[in-house]
Amino acid sequence: MWFGHPGGFGYGMMGGFGFLMMILLIVVFVAVVLMLTRRATGIGPERHERRSKALDILDERYARGEIDADEYQRRRADLER
C-alpha cells in the first residue's frame, strides 16, 4: 500500500526478488529437462566413454586373432552408429 501500489513499492509481494526467483526457477527447470533428455538419449560423455571402451575391446580381439576382418568391420560399423 505504499506509494499507492497494492504490493508496496510497485514490485509485488516479494519486491524485486520475485522476478529473480522466477528466472532462477525457469533456469533450474530447463537444466533438469536437458539433463534428463541427455541421460535418456545417451548423448554426452558417458556414451562416448562406453563406445570408446567397446571399440578398444574390439580392436584387442581383432589384434589377438579372435575375430576375422569381416566380423571386425561389421561390429565396428555397428558400434559407430
N, CA, C and O atoms as a Maestro MAE file, in Angstrom:
{
 s_m_m2io_version
 :::
 2.0.0
}

f_m_ct {
 s_m_title
 :::
 protein
 m_atom[324] {
  # First column is atom index #
  i_m_mmod_type
  r_m_x_coord
  r_m_y_coord
  r_m_z_coord
  i_m_residue_number
  s_m_chain_name
  s_m_pdb_residue_name
  s_m_pdb_atom_name
  i_m_atomic_number
  :::
  1 25 0.801 -1.183 0.000 1 A "MET " " N  " 7
  2 3 0.000 0.000 0.000 1 A "MET " " CA " 6
  3 2 0.854 1.261 0.000 1 A "MET " " C  " 6
  4 15 0.318 2.367 0.071 1 A "MET " " O  " 8
  5 25 2.124 1.118 -0.076 2 A "TRP " " N  " 7
  6 3 2.988 2.285 -0.052 2 A "TRP " " CA " 6
  7 2 3.018 2.923 -1.434 2 A "TRP " " C  " 6
  8 15 2.994 2.221 -2.445 2 A "TRP " " O  " 8
  9 25 3.065 4.159 -1.479 3 A "PHE " " N  " 7
  10 3 3.136 4.940 -2.718 3 A "PHE " " CA " 6
  11 2 2.000 4.606 -3.682 3 A "PHE " " C  " 6
  12 15 2.152 4.747 -4.896 3 A "PHE " " O  " 8
  13 25 0.879 4.169 -3.153 4 A "GLY " " N  " 7
  14 3 -0.285 3.950 -3.990 4 A "GLY " " CA " 6
  15 2 -0.291 2.629 -4.734 4 A "GLY " " C  " 6
  16 15 -1.172 2.418 -5.567 4 A "GLY " " O  " 8
  17 25 0.650 1.729 -4.476 5 A "HIS " " N  " 7
  18 3 0.698 0.427 -5.134 5 A "HIS " " CA " 6
  19 2 0.245 -0.645 -4.160 5 A "HIS " " C  " 6
  20 15 0.665 -0.645 -3.003 5 A "HIS " " O  " 8
  21 25 -0.598 -1.550 -4.603 6 A "PRO " " N  " 7
  22 3 -1.126 -2.561 -3.680 6 A "PRO " " CA " 6
  23 2 -0.057 -3.470 -3.100 6 A "PRO " " C  " 6
  24 15 -0.229 -3.941 -1.975 6 A "PRO " " O  " 8
  25 25 1.023 -3.742 -3.793 7 A "GLY " " N  " 7
  26 3 2.049 -4.656 -3.293 7 A "GLY " " CA " 6
  27 2 3.175 -3.940 -2.587 7 A "GLY " " C  " 6
  28 15 4.086 -4.598 -2.084 7 A "GLY " " O  " 8
  29 25 3.155 -2.675 -2.530 8 A "GLY " " N  " 7
  30 3 4.225 -1.910 -1.905 8 A "GLY " " CA " 6
  31 2 5.359 -1.655 -2.864 8 A "GLY " " C  " 6
  32 15 5.923 -2.603 -3.411 8 A "GLY " " O  " 8
  33 25 5.700 -0.446 -3.077 9 A "PHE " " N  " 7
  34 3 6.791 -0.020 -3.954 9 A "PHE " " CA " 6
  35 2 6.614 -0.480 -5.402 9 A "PHE " " C  " 6
  36 15 7.530 -0.296 -6.203 9 A "PHE " " O  " 8
  37 25 5.504 -1.053 -5.760 10 A "GLY " " N  " 7
  38 3 5.240 -1.421 -7.146 10 A "GLY " " CA " 6
  39 2 5.910 -2.693 -7.619 10 A "GLY " " C  " 6
  40 15 5.885 -2.976 -8.817 10 A "GLY " " O  " 8
  41 25 6.504 -3.469 -6.737 11 A "TYR " " N  " 7
  42 3 7.212 -4.682 -7.149 11 A "TYR " " CA " 6
  43 2 6.459 -5.963 -6.820 11 A "TYR " " C  " 6
  44 15 6.963 -7.053 -7.092 11 A "TYR " " O  " 8
  45 25 5.320 -5.867 -6.266 12 A "GLY " " N  " 7
  46 3 4.576 -7.069 -5.913 12 A "GLY " " CA " 6
  47 2 4.900 -7.523 -4.507 12 A "GLY " " C  " 6
  48 15 5.486 -6.775 -3.724 12 A "GLY " " O  " 8
  49 25 4.527 -8.722 -4.192 13 A "MET " " N  " 7
  50 3 4.596 -9.202 -2.825 13 A "MET " " CA " 6
  51 2 6.029 -9.392 -2.321 13 A "MET " " C  " 6
  52 15 6.310 -9.106 -1.157 13 A "MET " " O  " 8
  53 25 6.943 -9.870 -3.179 14 A "MET " " N  " 7
  54 3 8.304 -10.165 -2.725 14 A "MET " " CA " 6
  55 2 9.294 -9.081 -3.117 14 A "MET " " C  " 6
  56 15 10.499 -9.264 -2.948 14 A "MET " " O  " 8
  57 25 8.828 -7.990 -3.622 15 A "GLY " " N  " 7
  58 3 9.737 -6.956 -4.065 15 A "GLY " " CA " 6
  59 2 10.413 -7.377 -5.359 15 A "GLY " " C  " 6
  60 15 9.832 -8.132 -6.139 15 A "GLY " " O  " 8
  61 25 11.616 -6.910 -5.599 16 A "GLY " " N  " 7
  62 3 12.352 -7.225 -6.823 16 A "GLY " " CA " 6
  63 2 12.826 -8.660 -6.878 16 A "GLY " " C  " 6
  64 15 13.177 -9.157 -7.948 16 A "GLY " " O  " 8
  65 25 12.843 -9.336 -5.736 17 A "PHE " " N  " 7
  66 3 13.330 -10.714 -5.695 17 A "PHE " " CA " 6
  67 2 12.357 -11.707 -6.321 17 A "PHE " " C  " 6
  68 15 12.766 -12.804 -6.703 17 A "PHE " " O  " 8
  69 25 11.108 -11.355 -6.431 18 A "GLY " " N  " 7
  70 3 10.125 -12.246 -7.059 18 A "GLY " " CA " 6
  71 2 10.484 -12.522 -8.501 18 A "GLY " " C  " 6
  72 15 10.375 -13.654 -8.971 18 A "GLY " " O  " 8
  73 25 10.916 -11.477 -9.209 19 A "PHE " " N  " 7
  74 3 11.324 -11.616 -10.607 19 A "PHE " " CA " 6
  75 2 12.578 -12.487 -10.711 19 A "PHE " " C  " 6
  76 15 12.659 -13.362 -11.573 19 A "PHE " " O  " 8
  77 25 13.549 -12.246 -9.837 20 A "LEU " " N  " 7
  78 3 14.778 -13.048 -9.857 20 A "LEU " " CA " 6
  79 2 14.510 -14.507 -9.515 20 A "LEU " " C  " 6
  80 15 15.113 -15.401 -10.109 20 A "LEU " " O  " 8
  81 25 13.627 -14.755 -8.581 21 A "MET " " N  " 7
  82 3 13.283 -16.125 -8.221 21 A "MET " " CA " 6
  83 2 12.592 -16.845 -9.378 21 A "MET " " C  " 6
  84 15 12.817 -18.035 -9.596 21 A "MET " " O  " 8
  85 25 11.761 -16.129 -10.108 22 A "MET " " N  " 7
  86 3 11.088 -16.736 -11.260 22 A "MET " " CA " 6
  87 2 12.106 -17.102 -12.340 22 A "MET " " C  " 6
  88 15 12.005 -18.171 -12.942 22 A "MET " " O  " 8
  89 25 13.074 -16.241 -12.591 23 A "ILE " " N  " 7
  90 3 14.122 -16.548 -13.580 23 A "ILE " " CA " 6
  91 2 14.941 -17.747 -13.105 23 A "ILE " " C  " 6
  92 15 15.243 -18.642 -13.895 23 A "ILE " " O  " 8
  93 25 15.300 -17.772 -11.831 24 A "LEU " " N  " 7
  94 3 16.053 -18.899 -11.284 24 A "LEU " " CA " 6
  95 2 15.269 -20.199 -11.416 24 A "LEU " " C  " 6
  96 15 15.839 -21.231 -11.772 24 A "LEU " " O  " 8
  97 25 13.995 -20.161 -11.139 25 A "LEU " " N  " 7
  98 3 13.147 -21.343 -11.266 25 A "LEU " " CA " 6
  99 2 13.105 -21.846 -12.711 25 A "LEU " " C  " 6
  100 15 13.159 -23.053 -12.948 25 A "LEU " " O  " 8
  101 25 13.010 -20.940 -13.664 26 A "ILE " " N  " 7
  102 3 12.989 -21.333 -15.077 26 A "ILE " " CA " 6
  103 2 14.324 -21.948 -15.480 26 A "ILE " " C  " 6
  104 15 14.349 -22.955 -16.187 26 A "ILE " " O  " 8
  105 25 15.430 -21.360 -15.043 27 A "VAL " " N  " 7
  106 3 16.759 -21.882 -15.381 27 A "VAL " " CA " 6
  107 2 16.942 -23.286 -14.801 27 A "VAL " " C  " 6
  108 15 17.454 -24.173 -15.484 27 A "VAL " " O  " 8
  109 25 16.533 -23.491 -13.564 28 A "VAL " " N  " 7
  110 3 16.648 -24.817 -12.941 28 A "VAL " " CA " 6
  111 2 15.779 -25.833 -13.685 28 A "VAL " " C  " 6
  112 15 16.208 -26.962 -13.921 28 A "VAL " " O  " 8
  113 25 14.571 -25.437 -14.050 29 A "PHE " " N  " 7
  114 3 13.673 -26.333 -14.779 29 A "PHE " " CA " 6
  115 2 14.283 -26.739 -16.121 29 A "PHE " " C  " 6
  116 15 14.271 -27.917 -16.477 29 A "PHE " " O  " 8
  117 25 14.812 -25.776 -16.860 30 A "VAL " " N  " 7
  118 3 15.422 -26.079 -18.167 30 A "VAL " " CA " 6
  119 2 16.640 -26.986 -17.980 30 A "VAL " " C  " 6
  120 15 16.841 -27.909 -18.769 30 A "VAL " " O  " 8
  121 25 17.448 -26.741 -16.956 31 A "ALA " " N  " 7
  122 3 18.624 -27.577 -16.704 31 A "ALA " " CA " 6
  123 2 18.228 -29.014 -16.393 31 A "ALA " " C  " 6
  124 15 18.866 -29.951 -16.875 31 A "ALA " " O  " 8
  125 25 17.189 -29.196 -15.600 32 A "VAL " " N  " 7
  126 3 16.737 -30.550 -15.263 32 A "VAL " " CA " 6
  127 2 16.199 -31.256 -16.502 32 A "VAL " " C  " 6
  128 15 16.478 -32.438 -16.706 32 A "VAL " " O  " 8
  129 25 15.439 -30.557 -17.322 33 A "VAL " " N  " 7
  130 3 14.909 -31.160 -18.548 33 A "VAL " " CA " 6
  131 2 16.050 -31.563 -19.483 33 A "VAL " " C  " 6
  132 15 16.023 -32.655 -20.051 33 A "VAL " " O  " 8
  133 25 17.040 -30.704 -19.647 34 A "LEU " " N  " 7
  134 3 18.185 -31.043 -20.506 34 A "LEU " " CA " 6
  135 2 18.955 -32.239 -19.954 34 A "LEU " " C  " 6
  136 15 19.355 -33.120 -20.716 34 A "LEU " " O  " 8
  137 25 19.165 -32.280 -18.653 35 A "MET " " N  " 7
  138 3 19.890 -33.394 -18.052 35 A "MET " " CA " 6
  139 2 19.149 -34.710 -18.258 35 A "MET " " C  " 6
  140 15 19.751 -35.722 -18.617 35 A "MET " " O  " 8
  141 25 17.838 -34.689 -18.028 36 A "LEU " " N  " 7
  142 3 17.058 -35.916 -18.209 36 A "LEU " " CA " 6
  143 2 17.017 -36.344 -19.669 36 A "LEU " " C  " 6
  144 15 17.052 -37.538 -19.966 36 A "LEU " " O  " 8
  145 25 16.944 -35.383 -20.582 37 A "THR " " N  " 7
  146 3 16.932 -35.696 -22.010 37 A "THR " " CA " 6
  147 2 18.258 -36.309 -22.435 37 A "THR " " C  " 6
  148 15 18.280 -37.297 -23.169 37 A "THR " " O  " 8
  149 25 19.358 -35.732 -21.980 38 A "ARG " " N  " 7
  150 3 20.675 -36.274 -22.337 38 A "ARG " " CA " 6
  151 2 20.863 -37.677 -21.778 38 A "ARG " " C  " 6
  152 15 21.427 -38.551 -22.438 38 A "ARG " " O  " 8
  153 25 20.385 -37.883 -20.555 39 A "ARG " " N  " 7
  154 3 20.517 -39.209 -19.940 39 A "ARG " " CA " 6
  155 2 19.657 -40.240 -20.671 39 A "ARG " " C  " 6
  156 15 20.088 -41.375 -20.874 39 A "ARG " " O  " 8
  157 25 18.441 -39.848 -21.066 40 A "ALA " " N  " 7
  158 3 17.525 -40.779 -21.735 40 A "ALA " " CA " 6
  159 2 18.000 -41.133 -23.136 40 A "ALA " " C  " 6
  160 15 17.828 -42.269 -23.578 40 A "ALA " " O  " 8
  161 25 18.596 -40.175 -23.840 41 A "THR " " N  " 7
  162 3 19.039 -40.425 -25.215 41 A "THR " " CA " 6
  163 2 20.450 -40.978 -25.269 41 A "THR " " C  " 6
  164 15 20.880 -41.472 -26.312 41 A "THR " " O  " 8
  165 25 21.172 -40.904 -24.169 42 A "GLY " " N  " 7
  166 3 22.534 -41.427 -24.153 42 A "GLY " " CA " 6
  167 2 23.540 -40.490 -24.769 42 A "GLY " " C  " 6
  168 15 24.661 -40.897 -25.074 42 A "GLY " " O  " 8
  169 25 23.160 -39.232 -24.960 43 A "ILE " " N  " 7
  170 3 24.087 -38.254 -25.523 43 A "ILE " " CA " 6
  171 2 24.900 -37.674 -24.378 43 A "ILE " " C  " 6
  172 15 24.356 -37.341 -23.326 43 A "ILE " " O  " 8
  173 25 26.189 -37.557 -24.586 44 A "GLY " " N  " 7
  174 3 27.030 -36.971 -23.556 44 A "GLY " " CA " 6
  175 2 28.309 -37.762 -23.376 44 A "GLY " " C  " 6
  176 15 28.552 -38.729 -24.098 44 A "GLY " " O  " 8
  177 25 29.117 -37.363 -22.434 45 A "PRO " " N  " 7
  178 3 30.424 -38.006 -22.247 45 A "PRO " " CA " 6
  179 2 30.330 -39.474 -21.851 45 A "PRO " " C  " 6
  180 15 31.213 -40.262 -22.189 45 A "PRO " " O  " 8
  181 25 29.269 -39.852 -21.135 46 A "GLU " " N  " 7
  182 3 29.152 -41.247 -20.720 46 A "GLU " " CA " 6
  183 2 29.034 -42.175 -21.922 46 A "GLU " " C  " 6
  184 15 29.635 -43.249 -21.947 46 A "GLU " " O  " 8
  185 25 28.262 -41.758 -22.911 47 A "ARG " " N  " 7
  186 3 28.082 -42.588 -24.097 47 A "ARG " " CA " 6
  187 2 29.397 -42.720 -24.848 47 A "ARG " " C  " 6
  188 15 29.716 -43.803 -25.339 47 A "ARG " " O  " 8
  189 25 30.160 -41.649 -24.946 48 A "HIS " " N  " 7
  190 3 31.440 -41.683 -25.647 48 A "HIS " " CA " 6
  191 2 32.405 -42.634 -24.941 48 A "HIS " " C  " 6
  192 15 33.125 -43.387 -25.597 48 A "HIS " " O  " 8
  193 25 32.421 -42.603 -23.629 49 A "GLU " " N  " 7
  194 3 33.314 -43.492 -22.889 49 A "GLU " " CA " 6
  195 2 32.949 -44.950 -23.104 49 A "GLU " " C  " 6
  196 15 33.827 -45.792 -23.295 49 A "GLU " " O  " 8
  197 25 31.640 -45.258 -23.071 50 A "ARG " " N  " 7
  198 3 31.209 -46.643 -23.295 50 A "ARG " " CA " 6
  199 2 31.580 -47.092 -24.699 50 A "ARG " " C  " 6
  200 15 32.070 -48.205 -24.885 50 A "ARG " " O  " 8
  201 25 31.351 -46.235 -25.690 51 A "ARG " " N  " 7
  202 3 31.660 -46.578 -27.075 51 A "ARG " " CA " 6
  203 2 33.163 -46.760 -27.240 51 A "ARG " " C  " 6
  204 15 33.604 -47.689 -27.917 51 A "ARG " " O  " 8
  205 25 33.941 -45.894 -26.634 52 A "SER " " N  " 7
  206 3 35.386 -45.981 -26.742 52 A "SER " " CA " 6
  207 2 35.889 -47.292 -26.142 52 A "SER " " C  " 6
  208 15 36.756 -47.944 -26.724 52 A "SER " " O  " 8
  209 25 35.358 -47.681 -24.994 53 A "LYS " " N  " 7
  210 3 35.768 -48.942 -24.370 53 A "LYS " " CA " 6
  211 2 35.394 -50.128 -25.247 53 A "LYS " " C  " 6
  212 15 36.171 -51.074 -25.381 53 A "LYS " " O  " 8
  213 25 34.212 -50.083 -25.844 54 A "ALA " " N  " 7
  214 3 33.785 -51.183 -26.702 54 A "ALA " " CA " 6
  215 2 34.687 -51.295 -27.933 54 A "ALA " " C  " 6
  216 15 35.051 -52.396 -28.345 54 A "ALA " " O  " 8
  217 25 35.040 -50.161 -28.510 55 A "LEU " " N  " 7
  218 3 35.936 -50.184 -29.672 55 A "LEU " " CA " 6
  219 2 37.330 -50.682 -29.286 55 A "LEU " " C  " 6
  220 15 37.974 -51.396 -30.054 55 A "LEU " " O  " 8
  221 25 37.790 -50.303 -28.096 56 A "ASP " " N  " 7
  222 3 39.099 -50.795 -27.632 56 A "ASP " " CA " 6
  223 2 39.088 -52.311 -27.488 56 A "ASP " " C  " 6
  224 15 40.036 -52.986 -27.891 56 A "ASP " " O  " 8
  225 25 38.023 -52.839 -26.919 57 A "ILE " " N  " 7
  226 3 37.915 -54.297 -26.757 57 A "ILE " " CA " 6
  227 2 37.861 -54.973 -28.113 57 A "ILE " " C  " 6
  228 15 38.498 -56.005 -28.325 57 A "ILE " " O  " 8
  229 25 37.098 -54.391 -29.034 58 A "LEU " " N  " 7
  230 3 37.005 -54.963 -30.381 58 A "LEU " " CA " 6
  231 2 38.367 -54.960 -31.064 58 A "LEU " " C  " 6
  232 15 38.745 -55.943 -31.701 58 A "LEU " " O  " 8
  233 25 39.108 -53.855 -30.933 59 A "ASP " " N  " 7
  234 3 40.450 -53.782 -31.522 59 A "ASP " " CA " 6
  235 2 41.372 -54.849 -30.935 59 A "ASP " " C  " 6
  236 15 42.146 -55.477 -31.657 59 A "ASP " " O  " 8
  237 25 41.283 -55.046 -29.634 60 A "GLU " " N  " 7
  238 3 42.119 -56.063 -28.988 60 A "GLU " " CA " 6
  239 2 41.768 -57.468 -29.475 60 A "GLU " " C  " 6
  240 15 42.657 -58.278 -29.740 60 A "GLU " " O  " 8
  241 25 40.485 -57.751 -29.589 61 A "ARG " " N  " 7
  242 3 40.068 -59.080 -30.057 61 A "ARG " " CA " 6
  243 2 40.558 -59.331 -31.480 61 A "ARG " " C  " 6
  244 15 40.990 -60.437 -31.807 61 A "ARG " " O  " 8
  245 25 40.490 -58.305 -32.321 62 A "TYR " " N  " 7
  246 3 40.969 -58.444 -33.708 62 A "TYR " " CA " 6
  247 2 42.483 -58.635 -33.716 62 A "TYR " " C  " 6
  248 15 43.003 -59.456 -34.472 62 A "TYR " " O  " 8
  249 25 43.185 -57.885 -32.885 63 A "ALA " " N  " 7
  250 3 44.648 -57.998 -32.831 63 A "ALA " " CA " 6
  251 2 45.089 -59.371 -32.332 63 A "ALA " " C  " 6
  252 15 46.118 -59.885 -32.770 63 A "ALA " " O  " 8
  253 25 44.325 -59.967 -31.425 64 A "ARG " " N  " 7
  254 3 44.672 -61.302 -30.928 64 A "ARG " " CA " 6
  255 2 44.267 -62.406 -31.886 64 A "ARG " " C  " 6
  256 15 44.662 -63.558 -31.707 64 A "ARG " " O  " 8
  257 25 43.482 -62.068 -32.902 65 A "GLY " " N  " 7
  258 3 43.054 -63.062 -33.867 65 A "GLY " " CA " 6
  259 2 41.790 -63.800 -33.474 65 A "GLY " " C  " 6
  260 15 41.470 -64.830 -34.067 65 A "GLY " " O  " 8
  261 25 41.068 -63.296 -32.491 66 A "GLU " " N  " 7
  262 3 39.829 -63.947 -32.056 66 A "GLU " " CA " 6
  263 2 38.708 -63.774 -33.076 66 A "GLU " " C  " 6
  264 15 37.823 -64.624 -33.174 66 A "GLU " " O  " 8
  265 25 38.740 -62.686 -33.833 67 A "ILE " " N  " 7
  266 3 37.721 -62.446 -34.867 67 A "ILE " " CA " 6
  267 2 38.427 -62.116 -36.167 67 A "ILE " " C  " 6
  268 15 39.546 -61.603 -36.169 67 A "ILE " " O  " 8
  269 25 37.751 -62.419 -37.285 68 A "ASP " " N  " 7
  270 3 38.353 -62.138 -38.587 68 A "ASP " " CA " 6
  271 2 38.004 -60.713 -39.041 68 A "ASP " " C  " 6
  272 15 37.258 -60.004 -38.365 68 A "ASP " " O  " 8
  273 25 38.548 -60.306 -40.185 69 A "ALA " " N  " 7
  274 3 38.397 -58.935 -40.674 69 A "ALA " " CA " 6
  275 2 36.942 -58.595 -40.985 69 A "ALA " " C  " 6
  276 15 36.493 -57.485 -40.702 69 A "ALA " " O  " 8
  277 25 36.196 -59.549 -41.568 70 A "ASP " " N  " 7
  278 3 34.790 -59.271 -41.893 70 A "ASP " " CA " 6
  279 2 33.964 -59.022 -40.632 70 A "ASP " " C  " 6
  280 15 33.169 -58.084 -40.581 70 A "ASP " " O  " 8
  281 25 34.152 -59.855 -39.626 71 A "GLU " " N  " 7
  282 3 33.402 -59.679 -38.379 71 A "GLU " " CA " 6
  283 2 33.828 -58.381 -37.682 71 A "GLU " " C  " 6
  284 15 33.001 -57.676 -37.104 71 A "GLU " " O  " 8
  285 25 35.114 -58.080 -37.743 72 A "TYR " " N  " 7
  286 3 35.620 -56.846 -37.148 72 A "TYR " " CA " 6
  287 2 34.957 -55.624 -37.789 72 A "TYR " " C  " 6
  288 15 34.476 -54.731 -37.091 72 A "TYR " " O  " 8
  289 25 34.937 -55.597 -39.118 73 A "GLN " " N  " 7
  290 3 34.329 -54.453 -39.824 73 A "GLN " " CA " 6
  291 2 32.837 -54.340 -39.522 73 A "GLN " " C  " 6
  292 15 32.322 -53.240 -39.324 73 A "GLN " " O  " 8
  293 25 32.156 -55.459 -39.487 74 A "ARG " " N  " 7
  294 3 30.715 -55.444 -39.211 74 A "ARG " " CA " 6
  295 2 30.415 -54.924 -37.812 74 A "ARG " " C  " 6
  296 15 29.534 -54.084 -37.629 74 A "ARG " " O  " 8
  297 25 31.153 -55.427 -36.828 75 A "ARG " " N  " 7
  298 3 30.935 -54.989 -35.452 75 A "ARG " " CA " 6
  299 2 31.354 -53.543 -35.234 75 A "ARG " " C  " 6
  300 15 30.714 -52.811 -34.479 75 A "ARG " " O  " 8
  301 25 32.414 -53.141 -35.889 76 A "ARG " " N  " 7
  302 3 32.854 -51.739 -35.779 76 A "ARG " " CA " 6
  303 2 31.803 -50.803 -36.363 76 A "ARG " " C  " 6
  304 15 31.523 -49.747 -35.795 76 A "ARG " " O  " 8
  305 25 31.226 -51.185 -37.486 77 A "ALA " " N  " 7
  306 3 30.174 -50.368 -38.090 77 A "ALA " " CA " 6
  307 2 28.958 -50.272 -37.167 77 A "ALA " " C  " 6
  308 15 28.334 -49.216 -37.068 77 A "ALA " " O  " 8
  309 25 28.624 -51.374 -36.494 78 A "ASP " " N  " 7
  310 3 27.508 -51.345 -35.542 78 A "ASP " " CA " 6
  311 2 27.804 -50.401 -34.374 78 A "ASP " " C  " 6
  312 15 26.923 -49.664 -33.933 78 A "ASP " " O  " 8
  313 25 29.022 -50.424 -33.883 79 A "LEU " " N  " 7
  314 3 29.376 -49.585 -32.737 79 A "LEU " " CA " 6
  315 2 29.464 -48.108 -33.110 79 A "LEU " " C  " 6
  316 15 29.214 -47.249 -32.264 79 A "LEU " " O  " 8
  317 25 29.804 -47.800 -34.323 80 A "GLU " " N  " 7
  318 3 29.975 -46.404 -34.725 80 A "GLU " " CA " 6
  319 2 28.668 -45.718 -35.100 80 A "GLU " " C  " 6
  320 15 28.670 -44.524 -35.399 80 A "GLU " " O  " 8
  321 25 27.581 -46.425 -35.093 81 A "ARG " " N  " 7
  322 3 26.285 -45.802 -35.377 81 A "ARG " " CA " 6
  323 2 25.801 -44.979 -34.245 81 A "ARG " " C  " 6
  324 15 24.724 -44.389 -34.327 81 A "ARG " " O  " 8
  :::
 }
 m_bond[323] {
  # First column is bond index #
  i_m_from
  i_m_to
  i_m_order
  :::
  1 1 2 1
  2 2 3 1
  3 3 4 2
  4 3 5 1
  5 5 6 1
  6 6 7 1
  7 7 8 2
  8 7 9 1
  9 9 10 1
  10 10 11 1
  11 11 12 2
  12 11 13 1
  13 13 14 1
  14 14 15 1
  15 15 16 2
  16 15 17 1
  17 17 18 1
  18 18 19 1
  19 19 20 2
  20 19 21 1
  21 21 22 1
  22 22 23 1
  23 23 24 2
  24 23 25 1
  25 25 26 1
  26 26 27 1
  27 27 28 2
  28 27 29 1
  29 29 30 1
  30 30 31 1
  31 31 32 2
  32 31 33 1
  33 33 34 1
  34 34 35 1
  35 35 36 2
  36 35 37 1
  37 37 38 1
  38 38 39 1
  39 39 40 2
  40 39 41 1
  41 41 42 1
  42 42 43 1
  43 43 44 2
  44 43 45 1
  45 45 46 1
  46 46 47 1
  47 47 48 2
  48 47 49 1
  49 49 50 1
  50 50 51 1
  51 51 52 2
  52 51 53 1
  53 53 54 1
  54 54 55 1
  55 55 56 2
  56 55 57 1
  57 57 58 1
  58 58 59 1
  59 59 60 2
  60 59 61 1
  61 61 62 1
  62 62 63 1
  63 63 64 2
  64 63 65 1
  65 65 66 1
  66 66 67 1
  67 67 68 2
  68 67 69 1
  69 69 70 1
  70 70 71 1
  71 71 72 2
  72 71 73 1
  73 73 74 1
  74 74 75 1
  75 75 76 2
  76 75 77 1
  77 77 78 1
  78 78 79 1
  79 79 80 2
  80 79 81 1
  81 81 82 1
  82 82 83 1
  83 83 84 2
  84 83 85 1
  85 85 86 1
  86 86 87 1
  87 87 88 2
  88 87 89 1
  89 89 90 1
  90 90 91 1
  91 91 92 2
  92 91 93 1
  93 93 94 1
  94 94 95 1
  95 95 96 2
  96 95 97 1
  97 97 98 1
  98 98 99 1
  99 99 100 2
  100 99 101 1
  101 101 102 1
  102 102 103 1
  103 103 104 2
  104 103 105 1
  105 105 106 1
  106 106 107 1
  107 107 108 2
  108 107 109 1
  109 109 110 1
  110 110 111 1
  111 111 112 2
  112 111 113 1
  113 113 114 1
  114 114 115 1
  115 115 116 2
  116 115 117 1
  117 117 118 1
  118 118 119 1
  119 119 120 2
  120 119 121 1
  121 121 122 1
  122 122 123 1
  123 123 124 2
  124 123 125 1
  125 125 126 1
  126 126 127 1
  127 127 128 2
  128 127 129 1
  129 129 130 1
  130 130 131 1
  131 131 132 2
  132 131 133 1
  133 133 134 1
  134 134 135 1
  135 135 136 2
  136 135 137 1
  137 137 138 1
  138 138 139 1
  139 139 140 2
  140 139 141 1
  141 141 142 1
  142 142 143 1
  143 143 144 2
  144 143 145 1
  145 145 146 1
  146 146 147 1
  147 147 148 2
  148 147 149 1
  149 149 150 1
  150 150 151 1
  151 151 152 2
  152 151 153 1
  153 153 154 1
  154 154 155 1
  155 155 156 2
  156 155 157 1
  157 157 158 1
  158 158 159 1
  159 159 160 2
  160 159 161 1
  161 161 162 1
  162 162 163 1
  163 163 164 2
  164 163 165 1
  165 165 166 1
  166 166 167 1
  167 167 168 2
  168 167 169 1
  169 169 170 1
  170 170 171 1
  171 171 172 2
  172 171 173 1
  173 173 174 1
  174 174 175 1
  175 175 176 2
  176 175 177 1
  177 177 178 1
  178 178 179 1
  179 179 180 2
  180 179 181 1
  181 181 182 1
  182 182 183 1
  183 183 184 2
  184 183 185 1
  185 185 186 1
  186 186 187 1
  187 187 188 2
  188 187 189 1
  189 189 190 1
  190 190 191 1
  191 191 192 2
  192 191 193 1
  193 193 194 1
  194 194 195 1
  195 195 196 2
  196 195 197 1
  197 197 198 1
  198 198 199 1
  199 199 200 2
  200 199 201 1
  201 201 202 1
  202 202 203 1
  203 203 204 2
  204 203 205 1
  205 205 206 1
  206 206 207 1
  207 207 208 2
  208 207 209 1
  209 209 210 1
  210 210 211 1
  211 211 212 2
  212 211 213 1
  213 213 214 1
  214 214 215 1
  215 215 216 2
  216 215 217 1
  217 217 218 1
  218 218 219 1
  219 219 220 2
  220 219 221 1
  221 221 222 1
  222 222 223 1
  223 223 224 2
  224 223 225 1
  225 225 226 1
  226 226 227 1
  227 227 228 2
  228 227 229 1
  229 229 230 1
  230 230 231 1
  231 231 232 2
  232 231 233 1
  233 233 234 1
  234 234 235 1
  235 235 236 2
  236 235 237 1
  237 237 238 1
  238 238 239 1
  239 239 240 2
  240 239 241 1
  241 241 242 1
  242 242 243 1
  243 243 244 2
  244 243 245 1
  245 245 246 1
  246 246 247 1
  247 247 248 2
  248 247 249 1
  249 249 250 1
  250 250 251 1
  251 251 252 2
  252 251 253 1
  253 253 254 1
  254 254 255 1
  255 255 256 2
  256 255 257 1
  257 257 258 1
  258 258 259 1
  259 259 260 2
  260 259 261 1
  261 261 262 1
  262 262 263 1
  263 263 264 2
  264 263 265 1
  265 265 266 1
  266 266 267 1
  267 267 268 2
  268 267 269 1
  269 269 270 1
  270 270 271 1
  271 271 272 2
  272 271 273 1
  273 273 274 1
  274 274 275 1
  275 275 276 2
  276 275 277 1
  277 277 278 1
  278 278 279 1
  279 279 280 2
  280 279 281 1
  281 281 282 1
  282 282 283 1
  283 283 284 2
  284 283 285 1
  285 285 286 1
  286 286 287 1
  287 287 288 2
  288 287 289 1
  289 289 290 1
  290 290 291 1
  291 291 292 2
  292 291 293 1
  293 293 294 1
  294 294 295 1
  295 295 296 2
  296 295 297 1
  297 297 298 1
  298 298 299 1
  299 299 300 2
  300 299 301 1
  301 301 302 1
  302 302 303 1
  303 303 304 2
  304 303 305 1
  305 305 306 1
  306 306 307 1
  307 307 308 2
  308 307 309 1
  309 309 310 1
  310 310 311 1
  311 311 312 2
  312 311 313 1
  313 313 314 1
  314 314 315 1
  315 315 316 2
  316 315 317 1
  317 317 318 1
  318 318 319 1
  319 319 320 2
  320 319 321 1
  321 321 322 1
  322 322 323 1
  323 323 324 2
  :::
 }
}
